[in-house]
Amino acid sequence: MLPRHLRLPSWLTGLLAAAVIALGLLPAGSRAATLPGAVDGQPMPSLAPMLTRVTPAVVNISSTTRVPVRDAYFDDPMVRQFFGLPATPRERVEQSLGSGVIVDAAKGYILTNNHVVAGADDISVTLQDGRTFKGKLIGTDPATDVAVVQIRADNLHALPMSDSSTLRVGDYVVAVGEPFGLGQTVTAGIVSALGRSGLGDSSYQNFIQTDASINPGNSGGPLVNLRGELVGINTMIFSPSGGNVGIGFAIPSNLTAEVMKQLIAHGKVERGSLGLQAQAITPRIAQALKLKSNKGVVVTGVSDGSAAARAGLQPGDVLTSLDGKPLQSVQQLRNTEGLLPLGSTLQIGIVRDGQPRQVSATLTAEKLASIDGGQLDPRLAGVRFSELSQNQRDQGWYGAAISAVQPGSRAAQAGLSSGDVVIGVGNQRITSLRMLRGLAGVHLRQLVLVVADADGSHYVLIN
């Protein structure tokens, strides 16, 4: 029997056993026998040599976030003064544990998930050799759930990135991370599917699905091929019980590489947009437009000066393909916009008046109107509000987006953060930035915002 540290995963053991029997190296009656250490003098394969190169690049990430505790009664300044409560807001401390992978040893860049470090006040990175360093957050991208952290340390090991577009269903992959805080753990499996979307909270999705076990704590860790190259960042699981059931998802390395490049350069991701509105084609719409099928999406609006307008697209056009690939849904259209770099050129197949055509459009930055919160109310100084993006509107969001919050401002102390959406002020519903602008000059004794985020809606009182 092989020593414990050299034993193969069960899925690989079964595969090799079947091959050995099929080749006549073992009698059929020996199916239950353990694999020998060698066959015809050749040692059996093992993942151990590859993993000795991979695991030093995998890190544990611990983040701490201080969250203001809100109470409609005790947040009232008069009540606080009456009871002699301190002026500083109460807060609770939230901790998050996850994994990460070093991708640049010289500069100390680490890829992880946005949900591992989002809003963190302190980030601690622990290496395989036991060293711990304070992490600096370079940038996050909630839309893809990717984040970049940097540490300053010597003798780091980094993983090379593979071209994830070459992955095939059935390719063997290995997931590495620290599930449940147990310490570094390795699991193996195959690529179960590619191009998965419509999952979780991230806006732009093109997930790798794998049956390699991914559990809480694995988030942000690497998914590697059998050459020890990074093919994805483990991000989430699908499970009715909360544990692994063989359906895990990773963000492809090609996508993370593009996001990382922009986060390092700009601290944020600048996305391109076609500047059009579209909807799925129902049988009734297909009949009204005299279409032969309900495949593709129909354009319902084109923004002035947008990439779509310059390409000559018009309301009523049916988009049937993007770069030669059939277009199946509005979500696929938005994914393509959000996952391609700014300035990319798309070849779009359309049907207009029953005739197929091809047009070319270059993705440009989406222009969103914005306003400084200080122009609305002095208590909102340091907050930047903007229109919702087309992708947010497509998902049914309404209100005014918070695009930036100055650290240390009254709004930041109250708990507002970039990415939140204001959907109400007091008892007034806010459906757009234009409605929020209408508050300019209105002096409210108490400024109470109704804010929506991925976890739902809540009140924020700004004194």
N, C-alpha and C positions, 0 to 999 in steps of 0.2 A: 504494500500500500504506500502511496506517496505521502511524504510528510504533509502536515496540515497546511503549511504555508505554500505548498506547491500544488495543492488540489485544484482542479478546474471547476468552473461554475457548472451547475447541474445541467444547464441547457447545452453546454459545449461537451460535457462528458457523454451525454446521451447521443449527441451527433457523432462524436468520434467512435463511440462504442458500436453504433450502427455501421459506420464505415469499416471498422476493423472486422466485424462479422461478415459484412458483404464481401470483403476482399479475401475472406477465407483464412484470416490470420488467427481467428478463434472459432471453435466449433459453435454451432447454433445453440447448443445446450448451455453455453457459457454466458448467456445474455446478462445474468445477474452478477457476474464476476466483476470485480474492480479492475480498472484499467492498469496495465503494467507500466512500470517506469520507462520502459523502452520497448520498441518493436523493431526487430531485425537490427538491433544495435543503434537505432535512432531514438533520441529522447522524445517523449511526448511534448506537444506544445504547451506553453503556459503564458498567461497574461502578466506574470510577475515582472519580467524584464522591462516591459513597456511601462508598467505602473511605477517602477522605481524612478522613471524619468518624469512621470506625470504628477505624482502626489506631492513632491516638494513645492509645486506651483499652486497648490490648493490651500486656501486660507480660511480661517474662521473669522467672521465679522460679527461683532457685538455693538449694537447702537443703543443710545439712551436718548429719549425725547421727553422734554418737560411740557406737559399739556395743561393749560389753564383750566381750572375747575369752575364751571359757571353755575350760578344759582340766581334765579330771577329776584329773589328776596334779598339775599345778602350782598348782591352786587349793587344795590341801590346806595348811592353815596350817603344819603340821609341815615339809612339804617346802619351803615358801617360806622358813621360818626357817632350815632347814638350808643352803639355797643362797644365803641372804642376799638374796632377792628383795624388792622393795618391797611394802609392804602394799596400795598402791593397785592395783586390777585393771588388766590390760592392756586396750587398746581399739584398735579400728580405726575409721577415718573413712570414712563412706559419703556420697556426694554424689548429689543428684537434681536434674535439670533439667526444667522444665515451663513452662507458660504460665499466664496469669491475665488477668482482665478487670476494669477499674475500673468499679464500678457506683454509687459515691457519691463524687463529686469533692470535696465539702466535707469529708467525714470520712475520705476516703482508704480506703474499704472495697474490697477486691478479692476476687472469687470465683475459686476454683481447685478442684482435686481434692484430696481427703484424701490420696491416695497420693503426691502431689507433696510434701507438707509433713509427713506423719505422723511424729511422734517427732523432728522436727528440733530441733537445738540452736541453729542459726543460719539465718535466712532473709534472702536478699538479693533485692531487687526492682529490676529495671532497666527504665526507661521507654523509649519509642521515641526520645525526644530524647537518650538517652545517660545521663541522670541515674540514679544508683543510691542506693537507700535501704535501711535496715535494716527488715525487716518484723516486725510483731508478730502472733503467731498469736492470733486472737480465739477460735477454736473449730473443732473438726472433727467430722464425723459419718461414721464409717466405714460405717454402714449404707446410706448413699446415695452415699458417696464425694464429699462436698461439704466444703469448708473455706473459712473466711473469714480473710483476712490484712489488716492495716491498716498504712498508711504515713502519715507526716506530711510533706506536701509541698504546695507552691503550684502553681497553674496546671495542675491535673490535668484530664483529659477523661474523662467517664463515658459509658457506653452506656445508653440507655433500654431497659427491659425490655418485651417484647411478651407478649401472652397466648398461651402455647404451646398452649392448648386449641383455638385456631382454626387450627392447622396442618393441612394436608391432604397426603396422599400426592401427590407431583408438584409441590409448591411448591418454588421455587428457593431454595437456601440457600448461604451462603458460610462456610467455616471459616478462621479466622485463628489462627496460632500460630507457634512456633519449632521446627519438626521437625529432629531430628538436630543441633541447635545451629547451624543454618545462618543464623539470623536470621529476622526476621519474614517469613512466607510466607502467601500467600492461595491457597485452592483453592475451586472452586465445583462444585455439583452440585444434586441434588434430594433431597427427603425420600422415601426408599425405602419406609419403613414406620413405623408408630407403635405404641406400647404394647408394645415388645419387653421380654421378661423371661427369667429363667432363664439369665443370662449372668454370667460373672465372679464376684467374691467379695462384692459388695455385697448386702445382704439384701433391700432394697426397690428394685424396678426397674420403670421405666416408660419405657424408652429411646426416643429418636428415632433411627431408622436412616437413614443418609445415604450416598450414594456420593461426596460431597465428600471428597477425600483427607485422611485423618487418619493421622499417623505418630507414632512416638516423639518426644516433645517438644511435640506438639500438646496433650497432656493439660492440661486446665484452661483452654484458650483458648475463645473464643466461637464459637458457631454463630449467624449472623445472617441475617435475611431481607433482601430487596432494598431495604427502607427503612432498613437499618442498625440494626435493633433486635435485641436479644439474644433468641434463641429457645431456646438451649441451651448447655450447657457440655460441650465435647468431652471424652470420658473414656476410650474404649477402641476397639480394632478387633478384628475377627475375621479371622485370617489364618493359613494353614498354613505360611507362609514367614517371618512376622515383619514383612513389609512390607505396604503397603496393597494390597488387592485389591478395593476398592470397597465394603467393608462396614464402616462405622464407626458409632459410637454416641455420642449426646449426652444429657445429663440435661436434661429440659425446664425452661424458665425458671420456670414456675409452681412446680415442686417446689423448685428452688434458692432461689427467693425466700422460700418458707415456712421452709426450713431455715436460711437466712441470718438471717431475723428472729429465730428462736429462739436461734441461736448468739450473735448480738449481745446479746440480752436476758439469756440465762442461761449462755452458754458451752457449752451442750449442747442436745440436742433431747429434749424430753419427748413421748413417743409414747403414743397411746391404745391401749386393748386392749378387745376384747369379752370376754375371759376365758373362752374356750371352746377345746376340743380338737376337731379334725375330721379326717376322712380321706376319700379319694376313694371313689367308689361303683363297686365292681366288679360284674360280672354276677351273681356269687354273692350279694353283699350286696343288690343290687336285687331278686333273687328272694326272699331271706329277708325283706325289708321290704315285699314285694309292690308294688314300684314299677313304673310303666309304662316308665321309662327309667333309664339310669344317669347322667343329667345332674345336676350339682350336687355337693354334698359332704354327708356325714352327720355330725351332731354326736355325738361319743363321750364328751364330758365337759363339765361347766359348773362353773366355780369359784364358791364361795360368795361372795356379795356383789358379784359382777362385773356388768358392764353386761349381759351375756347373761342372767344370772340375773334381774336386774331387768326385763328385757324379756320374761321368761317362757319363754325357750328351754329345751329339755329334751334329754337324750340320746335319740337316735333321730330327732330332727327332721332333715329334709332341707332344706338351704339352697339355694335355686334362683336367687335374684337379689339383687343389691345395688344400691340406688338405681335400680331399673328395668333394670339391665344383667344379662344372664344370667351366672350364676356357673359357671365351668368347672372350677376346680381349687382345691386348698388354697392353692397359691402365690398365686393371684389374691386369695383371701380375706386372706392375710397382707399382700400388697401394699397392699390397700385400707386395712387397719388402720394400717399403718406410714406411708403417704403422706398420710393425712388429718390435719389439725390436731387436737390434743387438744380434746375437747368437741364434735366434729362429731357430727351425728346421722345415722344410717344407716337407710334403709328396707329391710328384709330380707324377701324373699319366701321362705316356707317351705311344706313339705308335711308335715302331721302326720295320721296315720291315714287317709292317702289324700286329705285335704282341703287345698286351698291356702289359705294365710293370709298376712297382712301384719303385721309387728311393727316397732316402732321402738326403736332402741338408741342411746344416747349414749356415745361412746368416753371411757373414763376412764383415768387413769394406772394402769399395771400395778404392783401392789404386790409388790415382791420383798424377801424377808427378807435381811438383811445382818448382818455382824459385823465388828468391828475386829480386824485381824490381831494386834494386841498382846495380845488376850485369849487367843490361841492359843499364841503364842510371842513373847517379847520381840524376837526378830530380825525379826518381821513387823510391828513397829510402823510406822504410817504407811500400811498397806495396808488397803483396804476390800474385803472379799469379799461377794458376793451370789449369790442363786440365778440360774440361767440364765433368760433370758426365754423366753416361749412360742415365739417365732420361732426362737431358737437350738435349743430342744428339737425343734422340727419339722424342723430341718435335720440332726438326728442327733447334736448335741453332748451331752456329759455332763460332769459335774464342777462346779466352783465358779468363777464369773466374778470377775475382778478389776475392780472398778468404779472404783477410784481408787488412785493411788500418790503419796505425798508426795515432792516433789522433794528430793533430798539424803538420803533415808532409805537404810538398808542395802539394802532391797529394790530401790530405784531404782538404786543403784550396782551391784547384781547383775544388773540388766537386766530386771526386771519392769516391765510397763507396763499402763496401763488398756486393757481389751479382751482381755487374755490370759485363758486359761481353765486353771485348775489341774486336771489329770486324775490326778495321783498325787503322793504324798509318800514318798520313798524307794522301796521296792518294794511299797507299798500303793496299790491303785487307788482313786481318789476319783471317785465318780459323782454326788455331790450336796453341797450346802452342809452338810447334816446330817452327812454322813460327815466333812467337814472339821472340823466342830465337835468331833467325837470326839477330835481331837488335843489339845484343851485340857488342859493339865497333864502331857502326855507330853513329857518332856525328851529331845530327840534330840541326840546329840553333833554330828552333822552334819545340817544342814537342807537336803535336796536335794528340789527340787520338779520334777515333770514338768509342763511347761507347753505348751499347744497354742495356736497362732495360725493365721493364714491360710496361713503357709508350712510348717506341719507341727508336729511336737512336738520339744522339746529339754529338756535338763536345766538347771536354774538352782541354783547352790550359793550359799546365803546364810550368810556367816560371822557 
